Amino acid sequence: MTYHFSKTVDMRFDDAVICTKDALKRHNFRVISEIDMKDNFKTTINIKFHPYLILGACNPELTYLALQAEDKIGTVLPCNIVLQQRDDGRVEVSAIDPVASMQAITHVVVNQVAREIRSHLQSVIDEVGNATETAGARKIGKRLRDGGDREGGSQEERGNQPLVGARQHGVGKELTQRHAERERHVLPRTR
């Protein structure tokens, strides 16, 4: 049994963080801690490290159920989501598998809660993975600035619409809107 699930996405690190936080919100998780390991290593032991962020996430309703069943469950909370930039510039997003991390706890309610949280976190990781299509907007914007887009038509032809894939998945809406706004400010309209 693996202890995590992961996807590697083709987007900037900061965009991956925003996309991950948005997906967590959609699944009723609150980010209750953020640990920037790159900054931590730099300030404490003066070592350069790649961007590596640990998000501590909590679904209050499910956490409450688990705490009612087992009051020491807090020793394995919150659920951690890790974002780290790889050498090729892509970002790997990983989430803990709560079923694996809580398997030593033999309580039926805790096991049910762990399975439900697992389902939500798998969906979060899948949604972030699917949001890679919005990162493609950055590449399209660059192609437009460089003289046109053979695949998606000109900006005028697209009418400044966000990428279709992002709308189909309901993912990265804020990211896509921000990209569209950036493109409107960066690109002159051609007629």
Protein Blocks (a to p, Z undefined) as FASTA:
>chain_A
ZZbdcddddddfklmmmmmmmmmmmnopacfbdcdfklmmmmmnopacddddddddddfk
lmmmmmmmomklmmmcccdddddddfkopacdddddfklmmmmpccfklmmmmmmmmmmm
mmmmmmmmmmmmmmmmmmmmmmmmnopafknopfklnoopacfklmmnopaklmmmmmmm
mmmmmpccdZZ
